[in-house]
């Protein structure tokens, strides 16, 4: 088994702004003004959509040649429904996405049947899609009071 561990750190700043780092990259996370933030970055659930679409695009790039797909362009448009009453404990609904929908736009000379098999493979192989689609064990290792 070839397990690779990925790491990230998030640090709350002023208001709802969060600086997220992984390796030598940094992302600013925030909420839109309509949800109490300052709109200086995408919010976490928007980043989930971006992670899914980005992962699908990378999988497509990595495996296009294997499927003999001349990948000239690849774009994913995503949207998801989230009931904020779940987050606010106003209703007994899940706080996360209820559904995520996406359209894949692919520019290629390959036949539709070939593209459909390729996209089916992309969906099965995408680690982010897999993570979202099934329960993942999450473990709080420790609470450190500093």
C-alpha positions as CSV (number, residue, x, y, z in Angstrom):
1,X,0.0,0.0,0.0
2,X,1.4,3.4,-1.0
3,X,0.0,5.7,1.6
4,X,0.9,9.4,1.3
5,X,0.0,11.8,4.1
6,X,-1.0,15.3,3.2
7,X,-1.0,18.1,5.7
8,X,-2.6,21.5,6.1
9,X,-2.9,24.1,8.8
10,X,-5.6,26.7,9.3
11,X,-5.3,29.8,11.5
12,X,-8.2,32.0,12.4
13,X,-7.5,35.7,11.7
14,X,-9.8,38.8,12.3
15,X,-13.5,38.1,11.9
16,X,-14.1,35.0,9.9
17,X,-10.9,35.2,7.8
18,X,-8.8,32.1,7.9
19,X,-5.3,31.6,6.5
20,X,-4.9,28.1,5.3
21,X,-1.5,26.7,4.4
22,X,-0.3,23.5,2.9
23,X,3.3,22.9,1.8
24,X,4.4,26.4,0.7
25,X,1.0,27.6,-0.4
26,X,-1.5,29.9,1.3
27,X,-5.2,30.4,0.7
28,X,-7.4,33.0,2.3
29,X,-10.8,31.6,3.4
30,X,-13.6,33.9,4.4
31,X,-17.4,34.2,4.2
32,X,-19.3,36.6,1.9
33,X,-20.7,39.7,3.6
34,X,-24.2,38.2,3.4
35,X,-23.0,35.5,5.8
36,X,-21.1,37.8,8.2
37,X,-17.7,37.8,6.6
38,X,-15.6,40.4,4.7
39,X,-15.6,38.6,1.3
40,X,-11.8,38.4,1.1
41,X,-11.8,34.8,-0.1
42,X,-13.9,31.8,-0.9
43,X,-15.7,30.1,1.9
44,X,-15.0,26.5,2.9
45,X,-18.0,25.0,1.0
46,X,-17.0,26.9,-2.2
47,X,-13.5,25.5,-1.8
48,X,-15.0,22.0,-1.6
49,X,-16.6,22.6,-5.0
50,X,-13.3,23.9,-6.4
51,X,-11.4,20.9,-4.9
52,X,-13.8,18.5,-6.7
53,X,-13.6,20.2,-10.0
54,X,-9.9,20.7,-9.8
55,X,-9.3,17.1,-8.9
56,X,-11.5,15.9,-11.8
57,X,-9.5,18.1,-14.2
58,X,-6.1,16.8,-12.9
59,X,-7.3,13.2,-13.2
60,X,-8.5,13.9,-16.8
61,X,-5.0,15.4,-17.6
62,X,-3.2,12.4,-16.1
63,X,-5.2,9.7,-17.8
64,X,-6.2,11.3,-21.2
65,X,-3.4,9.6,-23.1
66,X,-4.3,6.2,-21.6
67,X,-7.8,6.6,-23.1
68,X,-6.5,8.0,-26.3
69,X,-8.3,11.3,-25.6
70,X,-6.8,14.4,-27.2
71,X,-7.7,16.7,-24.3
72,X,-7.8,20.2,-25.8
73,X,-9.8,21.8,-23.0
74,X,-11.5,20.6,-19.8
75,X,-13.7,22.6,-17.6
76,X,-16.0,21.7,-14.7
77,X,-18.9,23.9,-13.6
78,X,-20.2,23.0,-10.2
79,X,-23.0,24.0,-7.8
80,X,-24.2,22.6,-4.5
81,X,-27.2,23.1,-2.3
82,X,-26.7,23.7,1.4
83,X,-29.4,24.5,3.9
84,X,-27.8,27.0,6.3
85,X,-30.5,26.3,8.9
86,X,-28.5,23.1,9.5
87,X,-25.4,25.0,10.4
88,X,-27.3,27.5,12.5
89,X,-29.2,24.7,14.3
90,X,-32.5,26.1,13.3
91,X,-33.7,22.9,11.7
92,X,-32.8,19.2,11.9
93,X,-31.0,19.1,8.6
94,X,-27.4,18.2,7.7
95,X,-25.0,21.2,7.9
96,X,-23.2,20.1,4.8
97,X,-24.1,19.9,1.1
98,X,-27.4,18.1,0.4
99,X,-26.4,17.7,-3.3
100,X,-23.6,18.7,-5.6
101,X,-24.2,18.9,-9.3
102,X,-21.7,19.5,-12.1
103,X,-21.3,19.7,-15.8
104,X,-18.1,18.7,-17.5
105,X,-17.1,20.5,-20.7
106,X,-14.5,18.7,-22.7
107,X,-13.0,19.7,-26.0
108,X,-11.7,16.7,-27.9
109,X,-11.9,15.0,-31.3
110,X,-12.7,11.7,-29.6
111,X,-16.1,9.9,-30.1
112,X,-18.8,10.4,-27.6
113,X,-18.7,6.8,-26.4
114,X,-15.0,7.0,-25.8
115,X,-15.4,10.3,-23.9
116,X,-18.2,8.8,-21.7
117,X,-16.0,5.9,-20.7
118,X,-13.2,8.3,-20.0
119,X,-15.4,10.6,-17.8
120,X,-16.8,7.5,-16.0
121,X,-13.1,6.6,-15.2
122,X,-12.3,10.2,-14.1
123,X,-15.3,10.1,-11.7
124,X,-14.3,6.7,-10.2
125,X,-10.6,7.8,-9.9
126,X,-10.9,11.3,-8.5
127,X,-9.8,11.2,-4.8
128,X,-11.8,14.3,-3.8
129,X,-15.0,12.9,-5.4
130,X,-14.4,9.6,-3.6
131,X,-13.9,11.5,-0.3
132,X,-17.1,13.4,-0.7
133,X,-19.1,10.4,-1.9
134,X,-18.4,8.1,1.1
135,X,-18.1,8.4,4.8
136,X,-14.5,9.2,5.8
137,X,-13.2,8.5,9.3
138,X,-12.2,11.8,10.9
139,X,-10.3,11.7,14.1
140,X,-9.6,14.5,16.6
141,X,-6.1,13.6,17.9
142,X,-5.8,16.1,20.7
143,X,-7.0,19.5,22.0
144,X,-4.1,21.7,22.9
145,X,-4.7,24.7,25.1
146,X,-1.9,27.2,24.6
